[in-house]
């Protein structure tokens, strides 16, 4: 590794030490993952700050994340597209039931709501071009919908609130030639870490 790039790496890592510690301190307990059976996920990549040489191959990222998600045998992870299609089907089935069978119609509506409001994993990639290489931050956060509640201290009613129940963050540096590949592998690692934490919470 060239000395100049090594110096940049060290400076960047030192700059992010406090940030990483802060993120680690706010990671949520794994117990909140207990009982979850299915999660939808999506991801987005910010435009590269500082230039246009440190880009992420979006197609390769899509393939890698989907492969990692499919490796989970017990916890099911689905894409936004899969989630939207199935939600439409469930709500359509609920609406098609006769009104004179209120119990069955209510149960079908609840099943559709439970599916539609499943926990959501968001993976966010922020690339940065440096003078002698690339850097980036990958944040992953799993949020869950909760019942309507009131905000303290205003008592304002919140009808569809969400809470973050799991989060991880990775800051990294890499040469331009391998930056995209390395970032993609870290994104897949986020999914694997979530699955691992989920498995531990079921014990």
HELIX and SHEET records of a PDB file:
HELIX    1   1 UNK A    3  UNK A   26  1                                  24    
HELIX    2   2 UNK A   30  UNK A   33  5                                   4    
HELIX    3   3 UNK A   58  UNK A   70  1                                  13    
HELIX    4   4 UNK A   80  UNK A   96  1                                  17    
HELIX    5   5 UNK A  102  UNK A  116  1                                  15    
HELIX    6   6 UNK A  176  UNK A  201  1                                  26    
SHEET    1   A 5 UNK A  76  UNK A  79  0                                        
SHEET    2   A 5 UNK A  38  UNK A  45  1                                        
SHEET    3   A 5 UNK A 119  UNK A 130  1                                        
SHEET    4   A 5 UNK A 133  UNK A 145 -1                                        
SHEET    5   A 5 UNK A 162  UNK A 174 -1                                        
SHEET    1   B 2 UNK A 149  UNK A 150  0                                        
SHEET    2   B 2 UNK A 157  UNK A 158 -1                                        
END                                                                             
